Amino acid sequence: NPGLFSFTSESVHDGGLALRFRGRLDMNTVLAFRDAVFTAIGERPAWLLIDLTRVTQIEPTGIGNLVTAARVAGLTQLPVHFAVPSDLAGMFRDTGLDRLLSAPPVSGHEIARKLLAQ
């Protein structure tokens, strides 16, 4: 069922973690989404990818949770990158989410360089 919400979590190169979501991000699934993201942030990876390319629909409550995820990751200084499906890119541009959610993955070397520069 393409509308069924699910996700996978996988460690990727350079200490990063990828969460790959599928289905609808709506009021029935935002708690599962939030739990997955907050659990991933708690694992303290070098960076986090939130892959939404297989998400078929994002309702307003889902958008709010994307913003929350980006803010929490920022507060913990965790670089986060969102991969967005092309058919939803217009909505991300129209709402300004594209600017909030466009931080590229950062390597461990880049993080170390930033820390040493402080």
C-alpha positions as protocol buffer text, in pm:
chain_id: "A"
residue {
  index: 1
  type: ASN
  ca { x: 0 y: 0 z: 0 }
}
residue {
  index: 2
  type: PRO
  ca { x: 176 y: 320 z: -120 }
}
residue {
  index: 3
  type: GLY
  ca { x: -10 y: 536 z: 135 }
}
residue {
  index: 4
  type: LEU
  ca { x: 99 y: 327 z: 434 }
}
residue {
  index: 5
  type: PHE
  ca { x: 345 y: 519 z: 654 }
}
residue {
  index: 6
  type: SER
  ca { x: 676 y: 351 z: 733 }
}
residue {
  index: 7
  type: PHE
  ca { x: 1043 y: 435 z: 767 }
}
residue {
  index: 8
  type: THR
  ca { x: 1385 y: 278 z: 774 }
}
residue {
  index: 9
  type: SER
  ca { x: 1695 y: 393 z: 957 }
}
residue {
  index: 10
  type: GLU
  ca { x: 2045 y: 322 z: 830 }
}
residue {
  index: 11
  type: SER
  ca { x: 2394 y: 430 z: 923 }
}
residue {
  index: 12
  type: VAL
  ca { x: 2572 y: 586 z: 629 }
}
residue {
  index: 13
  type: HIS
  ca { x: 2925 y: 704 z: 551 }
}
residue {
  index: 14
  type: ASP
  ca { x: 3109 y: 949 z: 771 }
}
residue {
  index: 15
  type: GLY
  ca { x: 2903 y: 873 z: 1082 }
}
residue {
  index: 16
  type: GLY
  ca { x: 2575 y: 996 z: 935 }
}
residue {
  index: 17
  type: LEU
  ca { x: 2230 y: 848 z: 982 }
}
residue {
  index: 18
  type: ALA
  ca { x: 1960 y: 832 z: 714 }
}
residue {
  index: 19
  type: LEU
  ca { x: 1590 y: 813 z: 798 }
}
residue {
  index: 20
  type: ARG
  ca { x: 1390 y: 721 z: 488 }
}
residue {
  index: 21
  type: PHE
  ca { x: 1016 y: 779 z: 516 }
}
residue {
  index: 22
  type: ARG
  ca { x: 737 y: 655 z: 291 }
}
residue {
  index: 23
  type: GLY
  ca { x: 362 y: 716 z: 276 }
}
residue {
  index: 24
  type: ARG
  ca { x: 163 y: 1010 z: 411 }
}
residue {
  index: 25
  type: LEU
  ca { x: 286 y: 1253 z: 674 }
}
residue {
  index: 26
  type: ASP
  ca { x: -40 y: 1358 z: 837 }
}
residue {
  index: 27
  type: MET
  ca { x: -206 y: 1387 z: 1178 }
}
residue {
  index: 28
  type: ASN
  ca { x: -221 y: 1007 z: 1206 }
}
residue {
  index: 29
  type: THR
  ca { x: 152 y: 960 z: 1142 }
}
residue {
  index: 30
  type: VAL
  ca { x: 328 y: 1267 z: 1285 }
}
residue {
  index: 31
  type: LEU
  ca { x: 386 y: 1107 z: 1624 }
}
residue {
  index: 32
  type: ALA
  ca { x: 568 y: 814 z: 1462 }
}
residue {
  index: 33
  type: PHE
  ca { x: 765 y: 1062 z: 1248 }
}
residue {
  index: 34
  type: ARG
  ca { x: 856 y: 1276 z: 1550 }
}
residue {
  index: 35
  type: ASP
  ca { x: 957 y: 971 z: 1757 }
}
residue {
  index: 36
  type: ALA
  ca { x: 1182 y: 846 z: 1477 }
}
residue {
  index: 37
  type: VAL
  ca { x: 1350 y: 1184 z: 1430 }
}
residue {
  index: 38
  type: PHE
  ca { x: 1398 y: 1253 z: 1802 }
}
residue {
  index: 39
  type: THR
  ca { x: 1536 y: 902 z: 1855 }
}
residue {
  index: 40
  type: ALA
  ca { x: 1780 y: 961 z: 1569 }
}
residue {
  index: 41
  type: ILE
  ca { x: 1887 y: 1298 z: 1714 }
}
residue {
  index: 42
  type: GLY
  ca { x: 1941 y: 1126 z: 2050 }
}
residue {
  index: 43
  type: GLU
  ca { x: 2179 y: 880 z: 1885 }
}
residue {
  index: 44
  type: ARG
  ca { x: 2407 y: 1180 z: 1812 }
}
residue {
  index: 45
  type: PRO
  ca { x: 2511 y: 1092 z: 1456 }
}
residue {
  index: 46
  type: ALA
  ca { x: 2760 y: 1318 z: 1278 }
}
residue {
  index: 47
  type: TRP
  ca { x: 2472 y: 1436 z: 1057 }
}
residue {
  index: 48
  type: LEU
  ca { x: 2114 y: 1334 z: 981 }
}
residue {
  index: 49
  type: LEU
  ca { x: 1938 y: 1285 z: 650 }
}
residue {
  index: 50
  type: ILE
  ca { x: 1558 y: 1295 z: 658 }
}
residue {
  index: 51
  type: ASP
  ca { x: 1461 y: 1146 z: 323 }
}
residue {
  index: 52
  type: LEU
  ca { x: 1104 y: 1237 z: 227 }
}
residue {
  index: 53
  type: THR
  ca { x: 1134 y: 1146 z: -142 }
}
residue {
  index: 54
  type: ARG
  ca { x: 887 y: 858 z: -102 }
}
residue {
  index: 55
  type: VAL
  ca { x: 638 y: 1058 z: 104 }
}
residue {
  index: 56
  type: THR
  ca { x: 321 y: 1093 z: -103 }
}
residue {
  index: 57
  type: GLN
  ca { x: 154 y: 1375 z: 91 }
}
residue {
  index: 58
  type: ILE
  ca { x: 247 y: 1618 z: 368 }
}
residue {
  index: 59
  type: GLU
  ca { x: -41 y: 1779 z: 555 }
}
residue {
  index: 60
  type: PRO
  ca { x: -1 y: 2102 z: 760 }
}
residue {
  index: 61
  type: THR
  ca { x: 62 y: 1909 z: 1082 }
}
residue {
  index: 62
  type: GLY
  ca { x: 345 y: 1728 z: 902 }
}
residue {
  index: 63
  type: ILE
  ca { x: 494 y: 2060 z: 791 }
}
residue {
  index: 64
  type: GLY
  ca { x: 492 y: 2177 z: 1153 }
}
residue {
  index: 65
  type: ASN
  ca { x: 680 y: 1865 z: 1254 }
}
residue {
  index: 66
  type: LEU
  ca { x: 941 y: 1920 z: 981 }
}
residue {
  index: 67
  type: VAL
  ca { x: 1002 y: 2268 z: 1122 }
}
residue {
  index: 68
  type: THR
  ca { x: 1023 y: 2128 z: 1475 }
}
residue {
  index: 69
  type: ALA
  ca { x: 1269 y: 1860 z: 1363 }
}
residue {
  index: 70
  type: ALA
  ca { x: 1490 y: 2119 z: 1194 }
}
residue {
  index: 71
  type: ARG
  ca { x: 1482 y: 2345 z: 1502 }
}
residue {
  index: 72
  type: VAL
  ca { x: 1559 y: 2064 z: 1749 }
}
residue {
  index: 73
  type: ALA
  ca { x: 1846 y: 1944 z: 1531 }
}
residue {
  index: 74
  type: GLY
  ca { x: 1975 y: 2302 z: 1517 }
}
residue {
  index: 75
  type: LEU
  ca { x: 1956 y: 2337 z: 1895 }
}
residue {
  index: 76
  type: THR
  ca { x: 2163 y: 2022 z: 1933 }
}
residue {
  index: 77
  type: GLN
  ca { x: 2402 y: 2144 z: 1660 }
}
residue {
  index: 78
  type: LEU
  ca { x: 2324 y: 1839 z: 1451 }
}
residue {
  index: 79
  type: PRO
  ca { x: 2357 y: 1907 z: 1079 }
}
residue {
  index: 80
  type: VAL
  ca { x: 2034 y: 1790 z: 913 }
}
residue {
  index: 81
  type: HIS
  ca { x: 1946 y: 1758 z: 547 }
}
residue {
  index: 82
  type: PHE
  ca { x: 1599 y: 1701 z: 406 }
}
residue {
  index: 83
  type: ALA
  ca { x: 1551 y: 1523 z: 72 }
}
residue {
  index: 84
  type: VAL
  ca { x: 1215 y: 1632 z: -69 }
}
residue {
  index: 85
  type: PRO
  ca { x: 1006 y: 1478 z: -350 }
}
residue {
  index: 86
  type: SER
  ca { x: 1006 y: 1694 z: -664 }
}
residue {
  index: 87
  type: ASP
  ca { x: 625 y: 1716 z: -673 }
}
residue {
  index: 88
  type: LEU
  ca { x: 627 y: 1879 z: -327 }
}
residue {
  index: 89
  type: ALA
  ca { x: 918 y: 2114 z: -398 }
}
residue {
  index: 90
  type: GLY
  ca { x: 678 y: 2394 z: -501 }
}
residue {
  index: 91
  type: MET
  ca { x: 499 y: 2376 z: -167 }
}
residue {
  index: 92
  type: PHE
  ca { x: 835 y: 2393 z: 11 }
}
residue {
  index: 93
  type: ARG
  ca { x: 931 y: 2700 z: -194 }
}
residue {
  index: 94
  type: ASP
  ca { x: 593 y: 2872 z: -143 }
}
residue {
  index: 95
  type: THR
  ca { x: 605 y: 2828 z: 235 }
}
residue {
  index: 96
  type: GLY
  ca { x: 975 y: 2916 z: 271 }
}
residue {
  index: 97
  type: LEU
  ca { x: 1051 y: 2568 z: 403 }
}
residue {
  index: 98
  type: ASP
  ca { x: 1311 y: 2520 z: 133 }
}
residue {
  index: 99
  type: ARG
  ca { x: 1537 y: 2775 z: 305 }
}
residue {
  index: 100
  type: LEU
  ca { x: 1489 y: 2616 z: 647 }
}
residue {
  index: 101
  type: LEU
  ca { x: 1534 y: 2261 z: 525 }
}
residue {
  index: 102
  type: SER
  ca { x: 1822 y: 2302 z: 283 }
}
residue {
  index: 103
  type: ALA
  ca { x: 2125 y: 2252 z: 507 }
}
residue {
  index: 104
  type: PRO
  ca { x: 2350 y: 2002 z: 329 }
}
residue {
  index: 105
  type: PRO
  ca { x: 2497 y: 1704 z: 510 }
}
residue {
  index: 106
  type: VAL
  ca { x: 2818 y: 1803 z: 685 }
}
residue {
  index: 107
  type: SER
  ca { x: 3114 y: 1569 z: 717 }
}
residue {
  index: 108
  type: GLY
  ca { x: 3284 y: 1494 z: 1047 }
}
residue {
  index: 109
  type: HIS
  ca { x: 3591 y: 1676 z: 913 }
}
residue {
  index: 110
  type: GLU
  ca { x: 3388 y: 1993 z: 856 }
}
residue {
  index: 111
  type: ILE
  ca { x: 3242 y: 1972 z: 1208 }
}
residue {
  index: 112
  type: ALA
  ca { x: 3591 y: 1929 z: 1356 }
}
residue {
  index: 113
  type: ARG
  ca { x: 3716 y: 2225 z: 1154 }
}
residue {
  index: 114
  type: LYS
  ca { x: 3431 y: 2443 z: 1286 }
}
residue {
  index: 115
  type: LEU
  ca { x: 3494 y: 2333 z: 1645 }
}
residue {
  index: 116
  type: LEU
  ca { x: 3869 y: 2401 z: 1617 }
}
residue {
  index: 117
  type: ALA
  ca { x: 3800 y: 2748 z: 1474 }
}
residue {
  index: 118
  type: GLN
  ca { x: 3605 y: 2851 z: 1787 }
}
